[in-house]
């Protein structure tokens, strides 16, 4: 598939979602909570790989996405708390990035106990 088609479709979805979110917090949050990025990635993988590779690549992608989402969830509660406390948006985003990285690392170490390898 042409890379420009991928860029245009992906960008259009992101812009569309951000425009909806400007008008309605709830509807914007609902749309953002859908796994649109994962769906797009899986579609691009499906169209770009051969038949033999498709099932294994899509299966692995879906499974890893599940495990990687879990450590991001706490920050959807922490971000509004920090913003309501008056912290500057840039600082909140920095806390989000660092905190998520730490949670990813800790989550990966916990999953290693169950023979699930997330870290390369």
N, C-alpha and C positions, 0 to 999 in steps of 0.2 A: 504494500500500500504506500502511496506517495506520502512522504514525511510532512509535506505542507498540508495535506488533508488532515492528518493527525493533529498538527498544530492548530489549525483553524477550528476543528471540532472541539478539541480540548479547551482552547481559549474561549470559545463561544459559551461553553458550559460554565466555566469559571466566572466569566463576566455576567452571564445570565443569573447565576446564583447570587452574586454580590449585589446585583440590581434588585432582585427580589428581597434580599436581606435588608436593604436600605428601607424598603417600604413596610416590611413585616418581620419583626424579630422571630416570631414563632414559625412562620412559614419558611423563612430563611434558614432557621436552625433545623427544621425538619428536612429540608432538601440537603443541607450540608451533612446531616447525620447519615444520609444514604451513602453507601460505599461507591460514589460516582468515580472517584479516582481509581479504585480497584476494578470497577467494571470496565472503565476505559482501558486500563492496563491489560486486563484479561482479553478484551477485544483486540487490542493491538498485537498481543502475543499470539492469539488465535490466527489472525490474518497474516502474520509474518513468519510463522513456523510451519514446518512440514507436518503432515498428518501424524507421523510416529511421535513427534515431539510434543504435539499439542496437549494431549491428555496429561502427560507427566509435568509439563511446565505449568499448565493451568492448575493442576492439583496442588503442586508445591506452592505456587503463588498464593492460592486461597488459604492453605494451611498456615503458611508463615504470616500472612496478613492478620489472621485471627490472633496468633500469639503476639504480634507486634502492637496490636490495638490495645490490649489489656493495660500495659503500663502508661498509656496516654490518658486513660479515663479519669484518674484523680485530678488532673489539671483542669478539666472542664468544671470542676467545683472550686478549685483554688483560684483560677483566674478572676471570676466575679468577686470573690471575697477580697482579693488584693486590690482590685480596681475600686471597690466600694470603700476601702480603707484610705483611698486617696493616693495610692502609689501611681507614679507616672507610667503610662502605657509602655514605654520603652523598657522600663525596669521590670514590669510584669512579664513582658515577652522574654526578657533575659532569664528571669526566674523560671519561666515556663520551659525554655530551651535547656537550661542546665538541669533543672529538676527532672525533665523527661529523659534526658541522657542518663542521669543517675538511676532512675527507675528502670529504664531499659536494661542497663548493666545488671542491676540487682535481679530483675526478672529473668534475665538470661542465665544467671548463676543458679537461681532456684530451679529453672527448667532443666538445667544440666543434671540435676539429681534424678530426673525422670528420663534421661537419655534423649532429651530434645535439645538440639544444638541450634541456637540462634546467632551466635557470634561466629564470624568467619575464622 
